[in-house]
Amino acid sequence: MANRMKSFQRNPGNVAFCYYRYSSDAQRDASIDQQRQAAHEYAEQHGYIIPPGCEFEDRGITGTTMERPGLQHMLYEARHKRPAYLILWKVDRLSRDMHDTFIIDAQLQEVGVQLATVAESLPEDEGMRYAMQGFYAAMAHSYVVGLRYNIMRGLSYNAENALYNGVKILGYKGEPDKKYEIDPDTAPIVKKIFTDYVEGKPLQKIANELNESGLRSTQGNPFVVNSLNKILRNRAYIGEYRWGEYVIPGGMPQIISVELFEAADKRLEKNRRGGRKPSQEEIDFWLTGHIYCGECGAPFHGISGTSKTGNIYYYYSCLNHQKKKCKMSNQRKEKLETIVRHVLDRMIEDSALRLFIAKLCFDYYEDSKSDDKGAYLESLKSKLKDVEGKLQNFVKAIGAGIFNETVQQAMSELENQKHLLTEQIEAEELREKFDIKLDDIVKFFESFVGNLDNKQLRDYVLDIFVDKIYVYKEKMVITFHFTDDKQELSYEDTLEMVENHKYLMDCVNDPEAHTTDSPAAAKMMESIISVGGTDPDFFP
């Protein structure tokens, strides 16, 4: 069943976890100490309790990857200990990738954990909180994209010439500005993995044998089924260089034969899900957490049923109906999701509504920062001034002939503090250049238009706009955040409208293909596309 950002109740109590991270962009270990101090001050101000062993950190690891030991440990403990809050310095500590941020927060929401950010204000209103939280994530994502831009040209040049781009691949060794070379120590491991798998050995057994032999992956981790799966699908081993959009046949030295690779690929496809149909847990019932029975008010959840012909069908079902306490019939998953998706598309395409929501977010952002704008940066500058003053005092002492090992050690520590504070100030000043403007938020919401096929974006838009969906036998009623209005939708009429809208858009995109054999369609098209004859419902 799909993770939903809204399908949770915050865990009771005031226990809080903390997560700290710094990468390598103008940050050092002092960044962790500053985040920890700020988190404890925040907890004290809000009456939260941080138990021993409930602080997690990742030092020198980029926020653009999910493979962080501290992050994964925190998520594991959150599932088992169920704290009420997770305290962060900013949302970008979770991830610098917008989609990853959605995924991590959904996992936390699923186990009842609410984010609490020290340097970014998140409102209490759920719809507004999701909007601001997502926008902070988007700004962090944009920040990384900006930093990456200056090195992309060099990486693209490397890719065009099949040069090493910093990607470690088992069986190969690479150096900057040079092509990959076969690693004589690890290439035999690759050959063994392919050969054993093609000969019928299970992946788990292959992994166990490799680990028992003391062998490890390129990251120094034990082999697991997933990592072996990636190796068996990596076309580098048959000589194909890949980096982003660049694909260069013959760009890599070949380790295994094409025949062996294809044999492994055939077995992978044969074993994929064991030839079975996907289970109910693998189906994305993405309305879960928003959808309720209109008759009794109980939540709906996803179920499946098998017909006499063996076909599997999926439904949303009232929990009380399952207990025989409600007569509400099961509703086809595809029907309900088609209607809600249509509503989301129409809403996100409404430029006036996008501007209204963006203005609410911007006003909240401005209000939240008005009292302490630049306070963190000023505190860093104040600390730097204090450190520089102490250094000057030592210089004067040395000038007066006072110098010993203690003085030397103290000066060294102060120099380190000065260096770290200087880097922190430069980093914070750089971040201030990305100060949020109303136009930024408008563009953020505009980026959703036409992109709701992306699961994370679709779920996010649902959480921002929709409060609850009430399902009846012949209709559904949708309530929204930001407005008290309700939308009542007949299944029959709405599905007909969805079909007509799809047909209309097909006609607009390819008129000849849809009007040649249909006089009625041709007449409709003529009325729509004639001069001054646009339909405001579809062409705002």
Stockholm file with secondary structure:
# STOCKHOLM 1.0

chainA/1-540         MANRMKSFQRNPGNVAFCYYRYSSDAQRDASIDQQRQAAHEYAEQHGYIIPPGCEFEDRGITGTTMERPGLQHMLYEARHKRPAYLILWKVDRLSRDMHDTFIIDAQLQEVGVQLATVAESLPEDEGMRYAMQGFYAAMAHSYVVGLRYNIMRGLSYNAENALYNGVKILGYKGEPDKKYEIDPDTAPIVKKIFTDYVEGKPLQKIANELNESGLRSTQGNPFVVNSLNKILRNRAYIGEYRWGEYVIPGGMPQIISVELFEAADKRLEKNRRGGRKPSQEEIDFWLTGHIYCGECGAPFHGISGTSKTGNIYYYYSCLNHQKKKCKMSNQRKEKLETIVRHVLDRMIEDSALRLFIAKLCFDYYEDSKSDDKGAYLESLKSKLKDVEGKLQNFVKAIGAGIFNETVQQAMSELENQKHLLTEQIEAEELREKFDIKLDDIVKFFESFVGNLDNKQLRDYVLDIFVDKIYVYKEKMVITFHFTDDKQELSYEDTLEMVENHKYLMDCVNDPEAHTTDSPAAAKMMESIISVGGTDPDFFP
#=GR chainA/1-540 SS CCCCSSSCCCCSSCBEEEEEEECSSSCCHHHHHHHHHHHHHHHHHHTCBCCTTCEEEEESCCTTCSCCHHHHHHHHHHHHHCCSEEEESSGGGTCSSHHHHHHHHHHHHHTTCEEEESSSCCCSSHHHHHHHHHHHHHHHHHHHHHHHHHHHHHHHHHHHTTBCCSCCCTTEECCTTSBCEECTTTHHHHHHHHHHHHTTCCHHHHHHHHHHTTCCCTTSCCCCHHHHHHHHHCGGGGTEEEETTEEEETCSCCCSCHHHHHHHHHHHHHHGGGGCCCCGGGSCCTTTTTEEETTTCCBEEEEEEECTTSCEEEEEEEHHHHTTSCCCCCEEHHHHHHHHHHHHHHHHTCHHHHHHHHHHHHHHHHHHHHTTTTHHHHHHHHHHHHHHHHHHHHHHHHHTTCCCHHHHHHHHHHHHHHHHHHHHHHHHHHHHTTCCCHHHHHHHHHTTTTCTTSHHHHHHHHHHHEEEEEECSSEEEEEETTCCCEEEEEHHHHHHHHHHHHHHHHHHHCHHHHHTTCHHHHHHHHHHHSTTCCCTTTCC
#=GC SS_cons         CCCCSSSCCCCSSCBEEEEEEECSSSCCHHHHHHHHHHHHHHHHHHTCBCCTTCEEEEESCCTTCSCCHHHHHHHHHHHHHCCSEEEESSGGGTCSSHHHHHHHHHHHHHTTCEEEESSSCCCSSHHHHHHHHHHHHHHHHHHHHHHHHHHHHHHHHHHHTTBCCSCCCTTEECCTTSBCEECTTTHHHHHHHHHHHHTTCCHHHHHHHHHHTTCCCTTSCCCCHHHHHHHHHCGGGGTEEEETTEEEETCSCCCSCHHHHHHHHHHHHHHGGGGCCCCGGGSCCTTTTTEEETTTCCBEEEEEEECTTSCEEEEEEEHHHHTTSCCCCCEEHHHHHHHHHHHHHHHHTCHHHHHHHHHHHHHHHHHHHHTTTTHHHHHHHHHHHHHHHHHHHHHHHHHTTCCCHHHHHHHHHHHHHHHHHHHHHHHHHHHHTTCCCHHHHHHHHHTTTTCTTSHHHHHHHHHHHEEEEEECSSEEEEEETTCCCEEEEEHHHHHHHHHHHHHHHHHHHCHHHHHTTCHHHHHHHHHHHSTTCCCTTTCC
//
